[in-house]
Structures are given as structure tokens and as C-alpha cells.
């Protein structure tokens, strides 16, 4: 089976599996991350098959929607890739990227690194900031029944991993607890460049938001 065919089958699998997913983590999120990952990969020396598969499968079973189970994503991806006879080394690499891509994984000691992880993580982080990131933050907040803004609830800038995972704070707090931090956490030169304008847009948005709250 050619790499092109593997990507085509994987894309169809993701579309079907995430057809009813929450709006910020649906197949269109995957499409954007996949597109940005390919764009960033053009500026790096990497295994493009690993990059594309990891981008497509990184949220195939997000722990947020599976009772906090952080192994269901790697397991689901691994089982699928085995079913289409992808080689074991590629499968293991994709699973490791899925385990380490999320923002919350940054609370742990680094356990894995690769340029492919750097690329896909940057692509995923780009989709968490800018206009799309703002839309996704409020989509997920609404999905979880959270307040949009409560000036009596201050952002927690020193939270632990468990506090981050279990937070029910207003959606605006998420900007300070994650989104505004991502620009300085980008891995690749091209990822950093792409993040700058999106970060500036979020800052402008917050200025307008607070002006309208007066």
C-alpha cells in the first residue's frame, strides 16, 4: 500500500469516527491541523508519513471525552494503523506523538522528543490560538456549561496538571491559563512565525472584550 493510500484511508476513518464530535475537536479541527502540519513539515527534515498520520489521529479519542483516559487515543490509533498494515516503527512513533502532543503533557517531565512531534504539536497549537482558537475555546466552554466570563474568578497561573484537567473556570480564563502562553512554546521557526499574528489577534480581541464589559 502506498503512503498516499494510507493517508486517504486514515482521513476517511477520522471523518467517520469524529463525525459527531464536539465542534472544537471535530474532523474540521483535524483538517486544519493536518494542513498546518504539512505546511510546517515543508521547512523541516522529517518523516512526512509520521507527521501526517499523527496529525490526522492526534484527537481520534481525546482523553477529555473519555473519562480522562490518556491511553485510549494511542490505543485507538494503534489498532487502526495495525488494521491497515502500517509498519510497527511508524505506529509506535505516531502513538508517542499522541501521548505527548497536548498542553497538559507539558506538566510532566519530558519523556519523548522528535522533530515530527515538534511539527504536529506546533500545528495543533496554531489551531488553539487566533480566531479559530477563540471560537474553539468558547465552543468547548459551552459544551461543558462554563461561564463565558466572571471577573470574580481569577485565572490560575500556577495550576498543577490535575487542576488543569479538572478546571471548570470561565472560558476567558483559558486565554491566560493556556492560549496566550502558546506563542512562546512553539517548537519550529515556521511555527513561531505563524503564531505571531494569531497571538496578536487574541490580544486585540481581549482588549475589545473588556471594553464591551465596562
Secondary structure, DSSP 4 states (H G I P E B T S, - for coil): --HHHHHHHHHHHHHHHTTT--GGGSHHHHHHHHHHHHHHHTTS---HHHHHHHHHHTTTT-GGGTTT-TTHHHHHHHHHHHHTT--HHHHHHHHHHHHH-SGGGGGSPP----HHHHHHHHHHHHTTSHHHHHHHHHHHHHHTT--S--TTS---TT--HHHHHH----HHHHHHHTGGGGGGG--SHHHHHHHHHHHHHHHHHHHHHHHHH-
